[in-house]
Amino acid sequence: MNCWHCERPAHGVCRFCGRAVCKEHTKTLPYITNLYHTQNGRYKALVVAETLYCGVCRPKEDPISVSGLDE
């Protein structure tokens, strides 16, 4: 697989969109792997601090609504 930016061999893929990136073009962003609702009503998250990011895609900061999944 080749880098999305430069067509050289890739070293990883973006956690958010799956684009391949080489070491030179890799960026990082935090990634939430799990959310927990505590007994006292608070939310906590398990976060990986520096996951691979292509620099092209735009992960949303806020959740979005998804229709058609409710029964």
PyMOL Python script that loads the backbone (N, CA, C, O; Angstrom):
from pymol import cmd

cmd.read_pdbstr("""\
ATOM      1  N   MET A   1       0.849  -1.164   0.000  1.00  0.00           N
ATOM      2  CA  MET A   1       0.000   0.000   0.000  1.00  0.00           C
ATOM      3  C   MET A   1       0.899   1.233   0.000  1.00  0.00           C
ATOM      4  O   MET A   1       1.960   1.229   0.624  1.00  0.00           O
ATOM      5  N   ASN A   2       0.482   2.276  -0.691  1.00  0.00           N
ATOM      6  CA  ASN A   2       1.275   3.508  -0.782  1.00  0.00           C
ATOM      7  C   ASN A   2       0.618   4.653  -0.025  1.00  0.00           C
ATOM      8  O   ASN A   2      -0.593   4.665   0.195  1.00  0.00           O
ATOM      9  N   CYS A   3       1.444   5.610   0.364  1.00  0.00           N
ATOM     10  CA  CYS A   3       0.996   6.783   1.103  1.00  0.00           C
ATOM     11  C   CYS A   3       0.009   7.601   0.264  1.00  0.00           C
ATOM     12  O   CYS A   3       0.214   7.801  -0.933  1.00  0.00           O
ATOM     13  N   TRP A   4      -1.044   8.062   0.898  1.00  0.00           N
ATOM     14  CA  TRP A   4      -2.062   8.890   0.260  1.00  0.00           C
ATOM     15  C   TRP A   4      -1.464  10.180  -0.288  1.00  0.00           C
ATOM     16  O   TRP A   4      -1.912  10.677  -1.321  1.00  0.00           O
ATOM     17  N   HIS A   5      -0.468  10.723   0.384  1.00  0.00           N
ATOM     18  CA  HIS A   5       0.115  12.020   0.026  1.00  0.00           C
ATOM     19  C   HIS A   5       1.195  11.933  -1.047  1.00  0.00           C
ATOM     20  O   HIS A   5       1.215  12.752  -1.966  1.00  0.00           O
ATOM     21  N   CYS A   6       2.102  10.944  -0.945  1.00  0.00           N
ATOM     22  CA  CYS A   6       3.302  10.967  -1.785  1.00  0.00           C
ATOM     23  C   CYS A   6       3.532   9.710  -2.622  1.00  0.00           C
ATOM     24  O   CYS A   6       4.492   9.650  -3.390  1.00  0.00           O
ATOM     25  N   GLU A   7       2.678   8.722  -2.488  1.00  0.00           N
ATOM     26  CA  GLU A   7       2.780   7.475  -3.263  1.00  0.00           C
ATOM     27  C   GLU A   7       3.991   6.602  -2.911  1.00  0.00           C
ATOM     28  O   GLU A   7       4.266   5.628  -3.611  1.00  0.00           O
ATOM     29  N   ARG A   8       4.720   6.938  -1.833  1.00  0.00           N
ATOM     30  CA  ARG A   8       5.786   6.053  -1.362  1.00  0.00           C
ATOM     31  C   ARG A   8       5.162   4.979  -0.478  1.00  0.00           C
ATOM     32  O   ARG A   8       3.999   5.103  -0.094  1.00  0.00           O
ATOM     33  N   PRO A   9       5.916   3.917  -0.143  1.00  0.00           N
ATOM     34  CA  PRO A   9       5.352   2.874   0.715  1.00  0.00           C
ATOM     35  C   PRO A   9       4.842   3.433   2.044  1.00  0.00           C
ATOM     36  O   PRO A   9       5.494   4.261   2.679  1.00  0.00           O
ATOM     37  N   ALA A  10       3.676   2.968   2.444  1.00  0.00           N
ATOM     38  CA  ALA A  10       3.049   3.426   3.694  1.00  0.00           C
ATOM     39  C   ALA A  10       3.577   2.617   4.873  1.00  0.00           C
ATOM     40  O   ALA A  10       4.049   1.492   4.714  1.00  0.00           O
ATOM     41  N   HIS A  11       3.487   3.212   6.052  1.00  0.00           N
ATOM     42  CA  HIS A  11       3.890   2.556   7.288  1.00  0.00           C
ATOM     43  C   HIS A  11       2.718   2.328   8.234  1.00  0.00           C
ATOM     44  O   HIS A  11       2.864   1.650   9.251  1.00  0.00           O
ATOM     45  N   GLY A  12       1.573   2.881   7.910  1.00  0.00           N
ATOM     46  CA  GLY A  12       0.395   2.708   8.752  1.00  0.00           C
ATOM     47  C   GLY A  12      -0.829   3.278   8.064  1.00  0.00           C
ATOM     48  O   GLY A  12      -0.752   3.821   6.962  1.00  0.00           O
ATOM     49  N   VAL A  13      -1.973   3.141   8.747  1.00  0.00           N
ATOM     50  CA  VAL A  13      -3.221   3.667   8.201  1.00  0.00           C
ATOM     51  C   VAL A  13      -3.892   4.578   9.222  1.00  0.00           C
ATOM     52  O   VAL A  13      -3.763   4.379  10.430  1.00  0.00           O
ATOM     53  N   CYS A  14      -4.605   5.570   8.724  1.00  0.00           N
ATOM     54  CA  CYS A  14      -5.331   6.512   9.571  1.00  0.00           C
ATOM     55  C   CYS A  14      -6.405   5.770  10.362  1.00  0.00           C
ATOM     56  O   CYS A  14      -7.180   5.008   9.784  1.00  0.00           O
ATOM     57  N   ARG A  15      -6.458   5.978  11.641  1.00  0.00           N
ATOM     58  CA  ARG A  15      -7.438   5.334  12.525  1.00  0.00           C
ATOM     59  C   ARG A  15      -8.851   5.812  12.222  1.00  0.00           C
ATOM     60  O   ARG A  15      -9.819   5.112  12.516  1.00  0.00           O
ATOM     61  N   PHE A  16      -8.974   6.984  11.647  1.00  0.00           N
ATOM     62  CA  PHE A  16     -10.275   7.596  11.439  1.00  0.00           C
ATOM     63  C   PHE A  16     -10.881   7.284  10.073  1.00  0.00           C
ATOM     64  O   PHE A  16     -12.098   7.131   9.968  1.00  0.00           O
ATOM     65  N   CYS A  17     -10.057   7.187   9.018  1.00  0.00           N
ATOM     66  CA  CYS A  17     -10.616   6.974   7.676  1.00  0.00           C
ATOM     67  C   CYS A  17     -10.000   5.804   6.918  1.00  0.00           C
ATOM     68  O   CYS A  17     -10.575   5.352   5.928  1.00  0.00           O
ATOM     69  N   GLY A  18      -8.846   5.301   7.353  1.00  0.00           N
ATOM     70  CA  GLY A  18      -8.228   4.163   6.702  1.00  0.00           C
ATOM     71  C   GLY A  18      -7.244   4.498   5.597  1.00  0.00           C
ATOM     72  O   GLY A  18      -6.713   3.586   4.964  1.00  0.00           O
ATOM     73  N   ARG A  19      -6.978   5.785   5.337  1.00  0.00           N
ATOM     74  CA  ARG A  19      -5.984   6.143   4.320  1.00  0.00           C
ATOM     75  C   ARG A  19      -4.594   5.698   4.787  1.00  0.00           C
ATOM     76  O   ARG A  19      -4.266   5.802   5.969  1.00  0.00           O
ATOM     77  N   ALA A  20      -3.794   5.211   3.862  1.00  0.00           N
ATOM     78  CA  ALA A  20      -2.426   4.800   4.177  1.00  0.00           C
ATOM     79  C   ALA A  20      -1.518   6.029   4.230  1.00  0.00           C
ATOM     80  O   ALA A  20      -1.683   6.960   3.442  1.00  0.00           O
ATOM     81  N   VAL A  21      -0.562   6.029   5.157  1.00  0.00           N
ATOM     82  CA  VAL A  21       0.378   7.141   5.284  1.00  0.00           C
ATOM     83  C   VAL A  21       1.785   6.625   5.585  1.00  0.00           C
ATOM     84  O   VAL A  21       1.960   5.617   6.270  1.00  0.00           O
ATOM     85  N   CYS A  22       2.780   7.337   5.061  1.00  0.00           N
ATOM     86  CA  CYS A  22       4.178   7.022   5.361  1.00  0.00           C
ATOM     87  C   CYS A  22       4.567   7.742   6.661  1.00  0.00           C
ATOM     88  O   CYS A  22       3.791   8.534   7.198  1.00  0.00           O
ATOM     89  N   LYS A  23       5.776   7.457   7.157  1.00  0.00           N
ATOM     90  CA  LYS A  23       6.228   8.076   8.410  1.00  0.00           C
ATOM     91  C   LYS A  23       6.322   9.603   8.288  1.00  0.00           C
ATOM     92  O   LYS A  23       6.047  10.322   9.249  1.00  0.00           O
ATOM     93  N   GLU A  24       6.705  10.085   7.124  1.00  0.00           N
ATOM     94  CA  GLU A  24       6.857  11.534   6.929  1.00  0.00           C
ATOM     95  C   GLU A  24       5.522  12.274   7.008  1.00  0.00           C
ATOM     96  O   GLU A  24       5.473  13.402   7.498  1.00  0.00           O
ATOM     97  N   HIS A  25       4.462  11.667   6.542  1.00  0.00           N
ATOM     98  CA  HIS A  25       3.168  12.338   6.492  1.00  0.00           C
ATOM     99  C   HIS A  25       2.213  11.956   7.634  1.00  0.00           C
ATOM    100  O   HIS A  25       1.078  12.432   7.674  1.00  0.00           O
ATOM    101  N   THR A  26       2.660  11.112   8.546  1.00  0.00           N
ATOM    102  CA  THR A  26       1.824  10.711   9.669  1.00  0.00           C
ATOM    103  C   THR A  26       1.672  11.852  10.663  1.00  0.00           C
ATOM    104  O   THR A  26       2.645  12.516  11.021  1.00  0.00           O
ATOM    105  N   LYS A  27       0.461  12.065  11.096  1.00  0.00           N
ATOM    106  CA  LYS A  27       0.146  12.982  12.194  1.00  0.00           C
ATOM    107  C   LYS A  27      -0.541  12.144  13.269  1.00  0.00           C
ATOM    108  O   LYS A  27      -0.807  10.962  13.056  1.00  0.00           O
ATOM    109  N   THR A  28      -0.826  12.745  14.413  1.00  0.00           N
ATOM    110  CA  THR A  28      -1.516  11.998  15.459  1.00  0.00           C
ATOM    111  C   THR A  28      -2.662  12.811  16.035  1.00  0.00           C
ATOM    112  O   THR A  28      -2.638  14.042  16.027  1.00  0.00           O
ATOM    113  N   LEU A  29      -3.661  12.105  16.534  1.00  0.00           N
ATOM    114  CA  LEU A  29      -4.801  12.676  17.249  1.00  0.00           C
ATOM    115  C   LEU A  29      -5.197  11.706  18.356  1.00  0.00           C
ATOM    116  O   LEU A  29      -4.923  10.511  18.249  1.00  0.00           O
ATOM    117  N   PRO A  30      -5.833  12.193  19.410  1.00  0.00           N
ATOM    118  CA  PRO A  30      -6.363  11.262  20.407  1.00  0.00           C
ATOM    119  C   PRO A  30      -7.580  10.527  19.850  1.00  0.00           C
ATOM    120  O   PRO A  30      -8.318  11.069  19.027  1.00  0.00           O
ATOM    121  N   TYR A  31      -7.783   9.279  20.307  1.00  0.00           N
ATOM    122  CA  TYR A  31      -8.901   8.462  19.837  1.00  0.00           C
ATOM    123  C   TYR A  31      -9.604   7.838  21.041  1.00  0.00           C
ATOM    124  O   TYR A  31      -8.964   7.194  21.872  1.00  0.00           O
ATOM    125  N   ILE A  32     -10.898   8.027  21.131  1.00  0.00           N
ATOM    126  CA  ILE A  32     -11.689   7.442  22.215  1.00  0.00           C
ATOM    127  C   ILE A  32     -12.023   6.005  21.853  1.00  0.00           C
ATOM    128  O   ILE A  32     -12.663   5.750  20.833  1.00  0.00           O
ATOM    129  N   THR A  33     -11.590   5.057  22.693  1.00  0.00           N
ATOM    130  CA  THR A  33     -11.882   3.653  22.425  1.00  0.00           C
ATOM    131  C   THR A  33     -13.136   3.179  23.148  1.00  0.00           C
ATOM    132  O   THR A  33     -13.837   2.303  22.642  1.00  0.00           O
ATOM    133  N   ASN A  34     -13.433   3.736  24.317  1.00  0.00           N
ATOM    134  CA  ASN A  34     -14.615   3.346  25.088  1.00  0.00           C
ATOM    135  C   ASN A  34     -15.124   4.514  25.914  1.00  0.00           C
ATOM    136  O   ASN A  34     -14.347   5.356  26.364  1.00  0.00           O
ATOM    137  N   LEU A  35     -16.432   4.557  26.108  1.00  0.00           N
ATOM    138  CA  LEU A  35     -17.058   5.518  27.011  1.00  0.00           C
ATOM    139  C   LEU A  35     -17.742   4.758  28.135  1.00  0.00           C
ATOM    140  O   LEU A  35     -18.332   3.701  27.915  1.00  0.00           O
ATOM    141  N   TYR A  36     -17.657   5.302  29.335  1.00  0.00           N
ATOM    142  CA  TYR A  36     -18.277   4.677  30.488  1.00  0.00           C
ATOM    143  C   TYR A  36     -19.184   5.682  31.180  1.00  0.00           C
ATOM    144  O   TYR A  36     -18.847   6.862  31.281  1.00  0.00           O
ATOM    145  N   HIS A  37     -20.321   5.223  31.652  1.00  0.00           N
ATOM    146  CA  HIS A  37     -21.241   6.036  32.442  1.00  0.00           C
ATOM    147  C   HIS A  37     -21.106   5.558  33.877  1.00  0.00           C
ATOM    148  O   HIS A  37     -21.449   4.417  34.188  1.00  0.00           O
ATOM    149  N   THR A  38     -20.607   6.426  34.756  1.00  0.00           N
ATOM    150  CA  THR A  38     -20.358   6.028  36.134  1.00  0.00           C
ATOM    151  C   THR A  38     -21.652   6.011  36.938  1.00  0.00           C
ATOM    152  O   THR A  38     -22.676   6.524  36.489  1.00  0.00           O
ATOM    153  N   GLN A  39     -21.602   5.423  38.121  1.00  0.00           N
ATOM    154  CA  GLN A  39     -22.772   5.335  38.993  1.00  0.00           C
ATOM    155  C   GLN A  39     -23.244   6.701  39.468  1.00  0.00           C
ATOM    156  O   GLN A  39     -24.421   6.868  39.786  1.00  0.00           O
ATOM    157  N   ASN A  40     -22.346   7.680  39.523  1.00  0.00           N
ATOM    158  CA  ASN A  40     -22.743   9.018  39.966  1.00  0.00           C
ATOM    159  C   ASN A  40     -23.107   9.930  38.791  1.00  0.00           C
ATOM    160  O   ASN A  40     -23.154  11.150  38.949  1.00  0.00           O
ATOM    161  N   GLY A  41     -23.365   9.346  37.613  1.00  0.00           N
ATOM    162  CA  GLY A  41     -23.896  10.114  36.495  1.00  0.00           C
ATOM    163  C   GLY A  41     -22.891  10.811  35.604  1.00  0.00           C
ATOM    164  O   GLY A  41     -23.277  11.623  34.763  1.00  0.00           O
ATOM    165  N   ARG A  42     -21.632  10.522  35.764  1.00  0.00           N
ATOM    166  CA  ARG A  42     -20.608  11.159  34.933  1.00  0.00           C
ATOM    167  C   ARG A  42     -20.167  10.207  33.832  1.00  0.00           C
ATOM    168  O   ARG A  42     -20.328   8.991  33.940  1.00  0.00           O
ATOM    169  N   TYR A  43     -19.615  10.771  32.786  1.00  0.00           N
ATOM    170  CA  TYR A  43     -19.048   9.969  31.709  1.00  0.00           C
ATOM    171  C   TYR A  43     -17.532  10.024  31.788  1.00  0.00           C
ATOM    172  O   TYR A  43     -16.952  11.075  32.059  1.00  0.00           O
ATOM    173  N   LYS A  44     -16.901   8.891  31.551  1.00  0.00           N
ATOM    174  CA  LYS A  44     -15.447   8.824  31.471  1.00  0.00           C
ATOM    175  C   LYS A  44     -15.095   8.108  30.185  1.00  0.00           C
ATOM    176  O   LYS A  44     -15.872   7.294  29.686  1.00  0.00           O
ATOM    177  N   ALA A  45     -13.927   8.409  29.648  1.00  0.00           N
ATOM    178  CA  ALA A  45     -13.507   7.818  28.380  1.00  0.00           C
ATOM    179  C   ALA A  45     -12.133   7.184  28.521  1.00  0.00           C
ATOM    180  O   ALA A  45     -11.267   7.681  29.240  1.00  0.00           O
ATOM    181  N   LEU A  46     -11.956   6.074  27.816  1.00  0.00           N
ATOM    182  CA  LEU A  46     -10.648   5.465  27.671  1.00  0.00           C
ATOM    183  C   LEU A  46     -10.092   5.971  26.341  1.00  0.00           C
ATOM    184  O   LEU A  46     -10.656   5.692  25.283  1.00  0.00           O
ATOM    185  N   VAL A  47      -8.980   6.720  26.396  1.00  0.00           N
ATOM    186  CA  VAL A  47      -8.458   7.419  25.219  1.00  0.00           C
ATOM    187  C   VAL A  47      -7.035   6.967  24.916  1.00  0.00           C
ATOM    188  O   VAL A  47      -6.197   6.878  25.813  1.00  0.00           O
ATOM    189  N   VAL A  48      -6.770   6.682  23.639  1.00  0.00           N
ATOM    190  CA  VAL A  48      -5.406   6.436  23.167  1.00  0.00           C
ATOM    191  C   VAL A  48      -4.887   7.791  22.699  1.00  0.00           C
ATOM    192  O   VAL A  48      -5.491   8.413  21.824  1.00  0.00           O
ATOM    193  N   ALA A  49      -3.785   8.253  23.264  1.00  0.00           N
ATOM    194  CA  ALA A  49      -3.330   9.635  23.065  1.00  0.00           C
ATOM    195  C   ALA A  49      -2.854   9.950  21.655  1.00  0.00           C
ATOM    196  O   ALA A  49      -3.225  10.995  21.121  1.00  0.00           O
ATOM    197  N   GLU A  50      -2.065   9.114  21.039  1.00  0.00           N
ATOM    198  CA  GLU A  50      -1.450   9.473  19.758  1.00  0.00           C
ATOM    199  C   GLU A  50      -1.693   8.397  18.708  1.00  0.00           C
ATOM    200  O   GLU A  50      -0.781   7.650  18.356  1.00  0.00           O
ATOM    201  N   THR A  51      -2.927   8.318  18.208  1.00  0.00           N
ATOM    202  CA  THR A  51      -3.220   7.353  17.149  1.00  0.00           C
ATOM    203  C   THR A  51      -2.882   7.973  15.796  1.00  0.00           C
ATOM    204  O   THR A  51      -2.876   9.195  15.652  1.00  0.00           O
ATOM    205  N   LEU A  52      -2.601   7.129  14.810  1.00  0.00           N
ATOM    206  CA  LEU A  52      -2.237   7.622  13.477  1.00  0.00           C
ATOM    207  C   LEU A  52      -3.386   8.381  12.834  1.00  0.00           C
ATOM    208  O   LEU A  52      -4.540   7.955  12.895  1.00  0.00           O
ATOM    209  N   TYR A  53      -3.061   9.500  12.221  1.00  0.00           N
ATOM    210  CA  TYR A  53      -4.027  10.372  11.564  1.00  0.00           C
ATOM    211  C   TYR A  53      -3.415  10.849  10.254  1.00  0.00           C
ATOM    212  O   TYR A  53      -2.256  11.262  10.223  1.00  0.00           O
ATOM    213  N   CYS A  54      -4.185  10.795   9.176  1.00  0.00           N
ATOM    214  CA  CYS A  54      -3.672  11.126   7.843  1.00  0.00           C
ATOM    215  C   CYS A  54      -3.498  12.627   7.609  1.00  0.00           C
ATOM    216  O   CYS A  54      -2.715  13.024   6.745  1.00  0.00           O
ATOM    217  N   GLY A  55      -4.205  13.457   8.352  1.00  0.00           N
ATOM    218  CA  GLY A  55      -4.142  14.893   8.140  1.00  0.00           C
ATOM    219  C   GLY A  55      -5.119  15.384   7.087  1.00  0.00           C
ATOM    220  O   GLY A  55      -5.213  16.590   6.856  1.00  0.00           O
ATOM    221  N   VAL A  56      -5.852  14.477   6.440  1.00  0.00           N
ATOM    222  CA  VAL A  56      -6.789  14.838   5.384  1.00  0.00           C
ATOM    223  C   VAL A  56      -8.231  14.789   5.875  1.00  0.00           C
ATOM    224  O   VAL A  56      -8.984  15.746   5.693  1.00  0.00           O
ATOM    225  N   CYS A  57      -8.614  13.688   6.492  1.00  0.00           N
ATOM    226  CA  CYS A  57     -10.009  13.530   6.922  1.00  0.00           C
ATOM    227  C   CYS A  57     -10.319  14.475   8.089  1.00  0.00           C
ATOM    228  O   CYS A  57      -9.408  14.993   8.735  1.00  0.00           O
ATOM    229  N   ARG A  58     -11.572  14.687   8.344  1.00  0.00           N
ATOM    230  CA  ARG A  58     -12.002  15.607   9.407  1.00  0.00           C
ATOM    231  C   ARG A  58     -12.899  14.886  10.408  1.00  0.00           C
ATOM    232  O   ARG A  58     -14.123  14.934  10.286  1.00  0.00           O
ATOM    233  N   PRO A  59     -12.300  14.213  11.403  1.00  0.00           N
ATOM    234  CA  PRO A  59     -13.126  13.566  12.418  1.00  0.00           C
ATOM    235  C   PRO A  59     -14.005  14.598  13.123  1.00  0.00           C
ATOM    236  O   PRO A  59     -13.540  15.689  13.452  1.00  0.00           O
ATOM    237  N   LYS A  60     -15.254  14.261  13.351  1.00  0.00           N
ATOM    238  CA  LYS A  60     -16.199  15.173  13.989  1.00  0.00           C
ATOM    239  C   LYS A  60     -15.902  15.281  15.479  1.00  0.00           C
ATOM    240  O   LYS A  60     -15.563  14.292  16.129  1.00  0.00           O
ATOM    241  N   GLU A  61     -16.033  16.492  16.011  1.00  0.00           N
ATOM    242  CA  GLU A  61     -15.817  16.707  17.437  1.00  0.00           C
ATOM    243  C   GLU A  61     -17.029  16.273  18.255  1.00  0.00           C
ATOM    244  O   GLU A  61     -16.894  15.850  19.403  1.00  0.00           O
ATOM    245  N   ASP A  62     -18.202  16.381  17.663  1.00  0.00           N
ATOM    246  CA  ASP A  62     -19.436  16.040  18.366  1.00  0.00           C
ATOM    247  C   ASP A  62     -20.103  14.841  17.703  1.00  0.00           C
ATOM    248  O   ASP A  62     -19.958  14.641  16.497  1.00  0.00           O
ATOM    249  N   PRO A  63     -20.829  14.047  18.475  1.00  0.00           N
ATOM    250  CA  PRO A  63     -21.553  12.917  17.881  1.00  0.00           C
ATOM    251  C   PRO A  63     -22.594  13.401  16.880  1.00  0.00           C
ATOM    252  O   PRO A  63     -23.120  14.508  17.001  1.00  0.00           O
ATOM    253  N   ILE A  64     -22.885  12.561  15.893  1.00  0.00           N
ATOM    254  CA  ILE A  64     -23.919  12.876  14.915  1.00  0.00           C
ATOM    255  C   ILE A  64     -25.062  11.882  15.058  1.00  0.00           C
ATOM    256  O   ILE A  64     -24.858  10.766  15.537  1.00  0.00           O
ATOM    257  N   SER A  65     -26.253  12.272  14.652  1.00  0.00           N
ATOM    258  CA  SER A  65     -27.414  11.387  14.695  1.00  0.00           C
ATOM    259  C   SER A  65     -27.367  10.424  13.521  1.00  0.00           C
ATOM    260  O   SER A  65     -26.966  10.789  12.416  1.00  0.00           O
ATOM    261  N   VAL A  66     -27.785   9.183  13.778  1.00  0.00           N
ATOM    262  CA  VAL A  66     -27.853   8.162  12.747  1.00  0.00           C
ATOM    263  C   VAL A  66     -29.286   7.641  12.717  1.00  0.00           C
ATOM    264  O   VAL A  66     -29.776   7.100  13.708  1.00  0.00           O
ATOM    265  N   SER A  67     -29.948   7.803  11.587  1.00  0.00           N
ATOM    266  CA  SER A  67     -31.331   7.348  11.507  1.00  0.00           C
ATOM    267  C   SER A  67     -31.403   5.918  11.009  1.00  0.00           C
ATOM    268  O   SER A  67     -30.465   5.416  10.388  1.00  0.00           O
ATOM    269  N   GLY A  68     -32.529   5.264  11.287  1.00  0.00           N
ATOM    270  CA  GLY A  68     -32.767   3.922  10.791  1.00  0.00           C
ATOM    271  C   GLY A  68     -32.257   2.812  11.667  1.00  0.00           C
ATOM    272  O   GLY A  68     -32.436   1.645  11.320  1.00  0.00           O
ATOM    273  N   LEU A  69     -31.620   3.116  12.800  1.00  0.00           N
ATOM    274  CA  LEU A  69     -31.114   2.069  13.670  1.00  0.00           C
ATOM    275  C   LEU A  69     -32.023   1.793  14.864  1.00  0.00           C
ATOM    276  O   LEU A  69     -31.907   0.756  15.516  1.00  0.00           O
ATOM    277  N   ASP A  70     -32.921   2.726  15.141  1.00  0.00           N
ATOM    278  CA  ASP A  70     -33.850   2.538  16.259  1.00  0.00           C
ATOM    279  C   ASP A  70     -34.948   1.564  15.846  1.00  0.00           C
ATOM    280  O   ASP A  70     -35.391   1.570  14.698  1.00  0.00           O
ATOM    281  N   GLU A  71     -35.379   0.735  16.775  1.00  0.00           N
ATOM    282  CA  GLU A  71     -36.474  -0.198  16.484  1.00  0.00           C
ATOM    283  C   GLU A  71     -37.741   0.263  17.134  1.00  0.00           C
ATOM    284  O   GLU A  71     -38.775  -0.391  17.004  1.00  0.00           O
TER     285      GLU A  71
END
""", "prot")
cmd.dss("prot")
cmd.show_as("cartoon", "prot")
cmd.util.cbc("prot")
cmd.orient("prot")
